[in-house]
């Protein structure tokens, strides 16, 4: 579960960021926005403003709850459940985006033509996705008007975020120097595959019969002869019902490839075929090396490291400098009533908490970020 924790943590942050593209509160000061939730200096955020952030977080929680029994009430840290942590993250994110928007207003930032187009597209996409979800639409209170207002605020807030990032002096070359190129050397391969296992009616992996395995082995051996003669994998696969072809790109020891597959592939020069058929627990492979020194994984690692460095630096500046100029007052009487997992999700669609199975690491839960990194604007 430890690897799952790291992966899900990144997904949670990423999707929360994506959610924020349409989920910045709009501060209409009318009764239709619901109860007052938080005041930031003289600015007020009402329940409708918070609903966007709640919706984004609950959508993610629902996704994880499908795979982690009792997800909402898993322990995030001692004495704090995921439900409670996500609620705090909603508040922190709503406050942060409002402050960035206020700073953008001070800077007299305006929306670009591209940003206005993006806003229109996003709003249409959201409303279309909720078209047949009338109950959820009612719970969220989303309308074309308030989503557009929310988008306008977010895009302006994002401009200020980018201004802050640009002023932090974080250089890509400096970050790049901290990422080991050899560690992320990628091997891009192509293969022909004959399976020796299949799924039974209960979706369990079972071995093929001896006769089926023999047929698979015979066909993969014939295919190897054709491949060595220069015939394209795609053309070979069309000749045999039990052969498939695809690509597999991996970094050494990243567990994307079977150990037998990896061992054979690592010996190959570019455009070379493995000398023989490679047998794994799931079947037989013919392997061809496309690029044994691809930079794709390295480039992705550099991008992630740069994003992390920017986020860390921004968070420090936000917490120590930007945020301190604002007085934040939460209306606990209203906010205490909110229960994550039960606010924007219709009752019929809720995944209720169940006891965590024995042997499951209940602490292997996503890390909810208090200050999710805004996406770069098109400006």
C-alpha positions as CSV (number, residue, x, y, z in Angstrom):
1,X,0.0,0.0,0.0
2,X,3.0,2.3,0.4
3,X,3.4,2.7,-3.4
4,X,-0.3,3.3,-3.7
5,X,-0.1,6.0,-1.2
6,X,2.5,7.9,-3.2
7,X,0.6,7.5,-6.5
8,X,-2.8,8.4,-5.0
9,X,-1.3,11.4,-3.3
10,X,-0.1,12.8,-6.6
11,X,-3.4,12.0,-8.3
12,X,-5.3,13.7,-5.5
13,X,-3.3,16.9,-5.9
14,X,-3.4,16.8,-9.6
15,X,-7.1,16.3,-9.8
16,X,-7.8,18.9,-7.1
17,X,-5.8,21.3,-9.3
18,X,-7.9,20.3,-12.3
19,X,-11.0,20.8,-10.3
20,X,-9.9,24.2,-9.3
21,X,-9.8,25.2,-13.0
22,X,-13.6,25.6,-12.7
23,X,-13.8,25.7,-8.9
24,X,-13.0,29.1,-7.7
25,X,-15.7,30.7,-5.5
26,X,-17.7,33.6,-6.8
27,X,-18.5,36.1,-4.1
28,X,-22.0,37.3,-4.8
29,X,-23.3,39.0,-1.7
30,X,-27.0,37.9,-2.0
31,X,-29.1,35.5,-0.1
32,X,-29.0,33.0,-3.0
33,X,-25.4,32.2,-2.2
34,X,-26.4,30.6,1.2
35,X,-24.9,31.2,4.6
36,X,-21.7,33.1,5.2
37,X,-18.8,30.7,5.7
38,X,-15.6,32.7,5.9
39,X,-14.5,36.4,5.8
40,X,-11.2,37.4,4.4
41,X,-10.6,41.0,5.5
42,X,-13.8,42.6,4.0
43,X,-14.5,39.9,1.4
44,X,-17.1,37.3,2.2
45,X,-17.3,33.7,0.9
46,X,-20.7,32.1,1.1
47,X,-21.7,28.4,0.9
48,X,-22.1,28.6,-2.8
49,X,-18.5,29.8,-3.1
50,X,-17.3,26.8,-1.1
51,X,-19.4,24.4,-3.0
52,X,-17.0,24.3,-5.9
53,X,-14.1,23.2,-3.7
54,X,-16.2,20.7,-1.9
55,X,-17.4,19.2,-5.2
56,X,-13.9,18.8,-6.5
57,X,-12.6,17.1,-3.3
58,X,-15.7,14.9,-2.9
59,X,-15.4,13.7,-6.5
60,X,-11.9,12.5,-5.8
61,X,-12.9,10.9,-2.5
62,X,-15.7,8.9,-4.3
63,X,-13.1,7.6,-6.7
64,X,-10.8,6.4,-4.0
65,X,-13.6,5.0,-1.9
66,X,-14.3,2.5,-4.7
67,X,-10.9,0.9,-4.1
68,X,-10.3,1.6,-0.4
69,X,-13.1,0.3,1.9
70,X,-13.8,2.9,4.6
71,X,-11.8,5.5,2.7
72,X,-13.6,8.5,4.1
73,X,-12.9,7.5,7.7
74,X,-9.4,6.2,7.2
75,X,-6.9,7.8,9.5
76,X,-4.9,10.6,7.7
77,X,-2.8,11.2,10.8
78,X,-3.4,10.5,14.4
79,X,-6.8,11.7,15.4
80,X,-7.7,13.1,11.9
81,X,-9.7,11.2,9.3
82,X,-9.4,11.7,5.5
83,X,-12.9,13.2,5.7
84,X,-11.7,15.9,8.2
85,X,-8.4,16.5,6.4
86,X,-10.1,17.1,3.1
87,X,-12.5,19.5,4.7
88,X,-9.6,21.5,6.0
89,X,-8.0,21.4,2.6
90,X,-11.2,22.8,1.0
91,X,-11.1,25.7,3.4
92,X,-7.4,26.4,2.9
93,X,-7.8,26.2,-0.9
94,X,-10.9,28.5,-1.0
95,X,-9.1,31.1,1.1
96,X,-5.9,30.9,-0.9
97,X,-7.7,31.3,-4.3
98,X,-9.7,34.3,-2.9
99,X,-6.5,36.0,-1.7
100,X,-4.8,35.4,-5.0
101,X,-7.8,36.9,-6.8
102,X,-7.7,39.9,-4.5
103,X,-4.0,40.4,-5.3
104,X,-4.7,40.1,-9.0
105,X,-7.3,42.9,-8.6
106,X,-4.8,45.1,-6.8
107,X,-2.4,44.5,-9.8
108,X,-5.2,45.4,-12.2
109,X,-4.8,42.2,-14.1
110,X,-7.3,41.5,-16.9
111,X,-8.4,38.4,-18.8
112,X,-6.9,37.7,-22.2
113,X,-8.9,36.6,-25.2
114,X,-7.6,33.1,-24.9
115,X,-8.6,32.9,-21.2
116,X,-12.1,34.1,-22.0
117,X,-12.4,31.3,-24.6
118,X,-11.1,28.8,-22.1
119,X,-13.6,29.9,-19.5
120,X,-16.5,29.5,-22.0
121,X,-15.3,26.0,-23.0
122,X,-14.8,24.9,-19.4
123,X,-18.2,26.1,-18.3
124,X,-20.0,24.4,-21.2
125,X,-18.1,21.2,-20.5
126,X,-19.1,21.2,-16.8
127,X,-22.7,21.9,-17.4
128,X,-22.9,19.2,-20.1
129,X,-21.3,16.7,-17.7
130,X,-24.0,17.4,-15.2
131,X,-26.9,17.7,-17.6
132,X,-28.4,14.3,-16.6
133,X,-27.4,14.6,-13.0
134,X,-30.2,16.8,-11.8
135,X,-29.9,15.9,-8.1
136,X,-26.2,16.6,-8.0
137,X,-26.8,19.8,-9.9
138,X,-29.3,20.8,-7.3
139,X,-26.9,19.9,-4.5
140,X,-24.0,21.9,-6.0
141,X,-26.1,24.9,-7.1
142,X,-24.0,25.2,-10.2
143,X,-25.3,27.4,-13.0
144,X,-23.7,28.8,-16.1
145,X,-23.7,32.2,-14.5
146,X,-21.9,31.3,-11.2
147,X,-19.5,28.9,-13.0
148,X,-18.5,31.7,-15.4
149,X,-18.0,34.1,-12.5
150,X,-15.9,31.4,-10.7
151,X,-13.8,30.8,-13.8
152,X,-13.2,34.5,-14.2
153,X,-11.9,34.8,-10.7
154,X,-9.7,31.7,-11.0
155,X,-8.1,32.8,-14.2
156,X,-7.2,36.2,-12.7
157,X,-6.0,34.5,-9.5
158,X,-3.8,32.2,-11.6
159,X,-2.2,35.2,-13.3
160,X,-1.1,36.5,-9.9
161,X,0.2,33.1,-9.0
162,X,2.3,33.0,-12.2
163,X,3.6,36.5,-11.4
164,X,4.7,35.2,-8.0
165,X,6.4,32.1,-9.5
166,X,8.2,34.2,-12.1
167,X,9.6,36.4,-9.3
168,X,10.9,33.5,-7.3
169,X,14.0,33.0,-9.5
170,X,13.6,29.2,-9.8
171,X,15.6,28.2,-12.9
172,X,14.9,25.0,-14.8
173,X,18.6,24.3,-15.4
174,X,19.2,24.4,-11.6
175,X,16.4,21.9,-11.0
176,X,17.5,19.8,-13.9
177,X,20.9,19.4,-12.3
178,X,19.4,17.7,-9.3
179,X,17.7,14.9,-11.4
180,X,19.9,11.9,-12.2
181,X,19.7,11.3,-16.0
182,X,20.8,7.6,-15.7
183,X,18.2,6.9,-13.1
184,X,15.5,7.9,-15.5
185,X,17.0,6.3,-18.7
186,X,14.0,4.9,-20.5
187,X,13.9,1.9,-22.8
188,X,11.2,2.0,-25.5
189,X,10.3,-1.4,-26.9
190,X,7.8,-3.1,-29.2
191,X,6.6,-6.6,-28.8
192,X,4.6,-9.5,-30.2
193,X,2.9,-11.5,-27.5
194,X,1.3,-14.9,-27.2
195,X,-0.6,-15.4,-23.9
196,X,-0.4,-18.6,-21.9
197,X,-3.0,-17.4,-19.4
198,X,-6.5,-16.1,-19.5
199,X,-9.3,-14.8,-17.3
200,X,-12.0,-17.3,-16.2
201,X,-15.7,-16.5,-15.6
202,X,-14.8,-15.2,-12.1
203,X,-12.1,-12.8,-13.5
204,X,-9.3,-14.9,-12.1
205,X,-6.1,-15.6,-14.0
206,X,-5.8,-19.2,-15.0
207,X,-3.4,-21.1,-17.3
208,X,-4.4,-22.2,-20.8
209,X,-4.6,-25.8,-21.6
210,X,-1.4,-27.7,-22.6
211,X,-2.8,-27.8,-26.2
212,X,-3.4,-24.0,-26.2
213,X,0.0,-23.4,-24.8
214,X,1.6,-25.5,-27.5
215,X,-0.3,-23.6,-30.2
216,X,0.8,-20.3,-28.8
217,X,4.4,-21.5,-28.7
218,X,4.3,-22.7,-32.3
219,X,2.8,-19.5,-33.5
220,X,5.3,-17.2,-31.7
221,X,8.2,-19.3,-33.1
222,X,6.9,-18.8,-36.6
223,X,6.4,-15.1,-35.9
224,X,10.0,-14.9,-34.7
225,X,11.2,-16.2,-38.1
226,X,9.1,-13.6,-39.9
227,X,10.3,-10.8,-37.6
228,X,13.9,-11.7,-38.2
229,X,13.2,-11.5,-41.9
230,X,12.1,-7.9,-41.5
231,X,8.3,-8.2,-41.4
232,X,6.5,-5.6,-39.3
233,X,5.0,-6.7,-36.0
234,X,1.6,-5.3,-36.9
235,X,1.5,-7.3,-40.1
236,X,2.6,-10.5,-38.3
237,X,-0.1,-10.1,-35.6
238,X,-2.8,-9.9,-38.3
239,X,-1.9,-13.5,-39.4
240,X,-2.4,-15.2,-36.0
241,X,-5.5,-15.1,-33.8
242,X,-3.5,-15.7,-30.6
243,X,-0.8,-13.0,-31.2
244,X,-1.0,-9.3,-30.2
245,X,1.4,-6.5,-30.6
246,X,2.0,-3.3,-28.6
247,X,4.7,-1.1,-27.1
248,X,6.2,-1.2,-23.6
249,X,8.4,1.7,-22.3
250,X,10.1,1.2,-19.0
251,X,12.9,2.5,-16.7
252,X,15.1,-0.2,-15.2
253,X,13.5,-1.8,-12.2
254,X,10.3,0.3,-12.4
255,X,8.3,-3.0,-12.4
256,X,6.5,-2.1,-15.7
257,X,8.1,-5.0,-17.4
258,X,8.4,-8.6,-16.3
259,X,11.9,-9.4,-15.1
260,X,12.5,-11.8,-18.0
261,X,11.3,-9.2,-20.5
262,X,13.5,-6.5,-18.9
263,X,16.6,-8.7,-18.8
264,X,16.3,-9.5,-22.5
265,X,15.5,-5.9,-23.6
266,X,18.4,-4.3,-21.7
267,X,20.8,-6.3,-23.9
268,X,19.5,-4.9,-27.1
269,X,20.8,-2.1,-29.4
270,X,18.3,0.1,-31.2
271,X,16.3,-1.6,-33.9
272,X,17.5,-5.0,-32.7
273,X,15.4,-8.1,-31.9
274,X,15.9,-10.4,-29.0
275,X,17.6,-13.6,-30.3
276,X,14.8,-15.8,-29.2
277,X,11.4,-15.9,-27.7
278,X,11.2,-14.6,-24.1
279,X,9.0,-16.6,-21.8
280,X,7.3,-15.0,-18.8
281,X,4.6,-16.2,-16.4
282,X,1.9,-14.8,-18.6
283,X,3.2,-15.8,-22.0
284,X,5.8,-15.6,-24.8
285,X,7.3,-12.4,-26.2
286,X,9.3,-11.3,-29.2
287,X,11.0,-8.1,-28.3
288,X,12.3,-5.3,-30.4
289,X,14.2,-2.3,-29.1
290,X,13.0,1.1,-30.5
291,X,15.1,3.4,-28.3
292,X,17.4,2.3,-25.5
293,X,18.1,5.8,-24.3
294,X,14.9,7.7,-24.4
295,X,14.7,10.9,-22.4
296,X,10.9,10.8,-21.9
297,X,11.0,9.6,-18.3
298,X,13.8,12.0,-17.5
299,X,12.0,14.9,-19.0
300,X,8.9,14.0,-17.0
301,X,11.0,13.8,-13.8
302,X,12.5,17.2,-14.5
303,X,9.1,18.7,-15.1
304,X,7.8,17.2,-11.9
305,X,10.8,18.4,-9.9
306,X,10.4,21.9,-11.3
307,X,6.7,21.9,-10.4
308,X,7.5,20.7,-6.9
309,X,10.2,23.3,-6.4
310,X,7.9,26.1,-7.6
311,X,5.1,24.8,-5.4
312,X,7.3,24.6,-2.3
313,X,8.7,28.1,-2.9
314,X,5.2,29.5,-3.6
315,X,3.8,27.9,-0.5
316,X,6.5,29.4,1.6
317,X,6.0,32.8,0.2
318,X,2.2,32.5,0.5
319,X,2.3,31.4,4.1
320,X,5.0,33.7,5.3
321,X,4.3,36.8,3.3
322,X,1.1,37.0,1.3
323,X,-1.4,35.4,3.6
324,X,-0.3,37.3,6.7
325,X,-1.8,40.5,5.4
326,X,-5.3,39.1,5.6
327,X,-7.6,38.4,8.6
328,X,-9.4,35.2,8.1
329,X,-12.5,34.5,10.1
330,X,-14.4,31.2,9.7
331,X,-18.1,31.0,10.7
332,X,-17.8,27.7,12.6
333,X,-21.6,27.5,13.2
334,X,-22.1,27.1,9.4
335,X,-18.9,25.3,8.5
336,X,-19.2,22.6,11.2
337,X,-22.3,21.3,9.6
338,X,-20.4,20.3,6.4
339,X,-19.6,16.6,6.2
340,X,-17.2,15.7,3.4
341,X,-18.5,12.8,1.3
342,X,-22.1,13.8,2.0
343,X,-22.5,17.3,0.7
344,X,-22.5,17.3,-3.2
345,X,-22.9,13.5,-3.7
346,X,-26.5,12.2,-4.0
347,X,-27.5,9.7,-1.4
348,X,-27.9,6.9,-3.9
349,X,-24.3,7.4,-5.2
350,X,-22.5,7.6,-1.9
351,X,-20.0,4.9,-1.1
352,X,-20.6,4.4,2.6
353,X,-17.8,3.6,5.0
354,X,-17.2,0.0,5.9
355,X,-14.6,-1.5,8.2
356,X,-11.1,-1.6,6.8
357,X,-10.2,-5.3,6.0
358,X,-7.7,-7.1,8.1
359,X,-4.2,-6.6,6.8
360,X,-5.0,-3.3,5.1
361,X,-2.8,-0.4,6.0
362,X,-5.4,2.1,7.1
363,X,-2.8,4.9,7.2
364,X,-2.0,4.5,3.5
365,X,-4.1,7.4,2.5
366,X,-3.7,10.3,0.1
367,X,-2.0,13.5,1.3
368,X,-4.4,16.4,0.9
369,X,-2.6,19.6,0.1
370,X,-3.5,22.8,1.8
371,X,-2.3,25.0,-1.0
372,X,-2.7,23.2,-4.4
373,X,-0.5,24.6,-7.1
374,X,-2.5,26.6,-9.7
375,X,-2.2,25.6,-13.3
376,X,-0.3,27.9,-15.6
377,X,-2.5,30.4,-17.3
378,X,-2.5,30.9,-21.1
379,X,-1.3,34.5,-20.6
